[in-house]
Amino acid sequence: MKRRWVFAALAGGLILTGIIGLVAARQSVEAYNPHNLIRFHIVPNSNTEADQVLKLRVRDAVVQYLTPEVQDVHDAFEARRIVLRELGRIRAVAEREVRAAGKNYPVQVSFGCYHFPARTYGTLTVPEGDYQAVRVVIGDG
């Protein structure tokens, strides 16, 4: 059960990836709140279709990188420790994807507390609130 929480914690944010979708049916919606969820927020360079596609590409690459790093995490404190330790690598993964897409956008990665609106993803609703989050800003974001 805790393993599924960690996947959700890392994938949460502007874009809750398929990882949460896979575990949503097994967890109560109330389980997702500002105290037990690290959200993931990727801000694209612009709203153009190409930049939106790049945002998803970066999201997928970062989630793929982080998943094995957190598969055995048991609580929010440990998840935060790992995420903070991996910020530089998260940036490197994001930069690699930006360059592979032929863009020269700068990439900024930070960890902090940010306000998020309520979001519904299928049957999962994550309430509005201030959440700890990994924020990846691509270009002018």
N, C-alpha and C positions, 0 to 999 in steps of 0.2 A: 504494500500500500504506500509506504513512504517513497519507494522508487518512482512510482507514478506521480507523486506530488512534485518531486524534483523536476521531472520532465515538464510538468505544467508550469512550474515556477520559472524555468528558463525560457519557455516559449511564450509566456504571457506578454501582453503589451499591445501596441498598435496592431500587431498581426499575431493572433494566436495561431500557431502552426498546426499542422496535422497531428503533432504529438498530443496536444490537448484534446483534439477531436477523438483520438483513440482512447483516451482515458476518461473523457467526460461522462460517458455512459456508466462508468463504474464509480464515480465520485459524486457526492452531493454538491449542488451548486453553492451551497453555503460554505463549502470548504475553501472557496476562492475569495479572499478578502485582503485588505491592505497589510494584515499582520503575517500572512503565510504565503505570500506570492511575490516573486521577483518578476516584474514584467519586462518585456523586451520591446523596445520602441525603435523602429528604423525610420528615419526621416530622409526622404529622397531629395535629390537635387532640385527637382521640379515636379509638376503634375503631368508632364508629358508622358505619353505611353511608354517611350523608351526608358525613361527614368523610373517609372513604376515597375517595369519588368526588371530593371537592374536592382531595385529595392528588394523584390522577391528573390532574386538570385543571391543577393547578399544574405538575406534572411536564411535561405536554405543552407548556404555554406556555413554560416555561423552555428546554426542549430546542429548541423551534421558534425561540426568540430566539437561542440560542447557536450553533446549527448554522452559519449563515453567518459568524459571528464566528471560527470555528475551522476552516473548510473547507480552509485552506491551511497549517495548522500541521504542522511537521515533527518535533517532539520534545516530550518531557514538560516541559522547562523552558519552552518557548514556550507550551505549553498552560496551564501554571500561571500564567505572567505574564498571559495574557489573562483567565483566570478571576479572578485577583485584581483586575485592572483593572475587571472587569464586575460585581463583587459588589453594588454599589449598584443597578445596572440589573437584576440578577437579583432583588433584593429588590422593586424597583418592579414588575416583571412578576408576581411572585408575589402582591404586595399587590393588584394590579389584578384578578387572578383571584379572590382571596378576596372582594373587594368586589363583583365581578360576580355572585358566588354568593350575595350577600345577607348575608354574614358580616362581623363587625367584629373578627375575630381579629387580633392583632398577628402580624407575620412577622419572624423573625430569620434572617439568612443569615450563615454563617461558612465559613471555609476552615481546615482543620486536619487532623490525623492522628487517625483513629478506627479502632477495632477492628470488623471485620466477620466474621461467620461465613461458612463456605463456602456458596455459593449456586449452584444449577443452574437454568439457563434454557434449556429445550429440550436441545440437545446441548452447550451451553456451560456449563462449570463454572468459577467464579471461586473460587480457594482462600481459605480463612480467612487472616486476617492484618490487620496495621495498614496502612491505606491513606490516602493524601491524599484528601480528599473535600470537596466543596461540600455543606454541610448547611443545609437549609431547614427551619426549625421553624415550624409553623403553630399559633398559639394556645398552649394549654398543653403541646402536644407531649409 
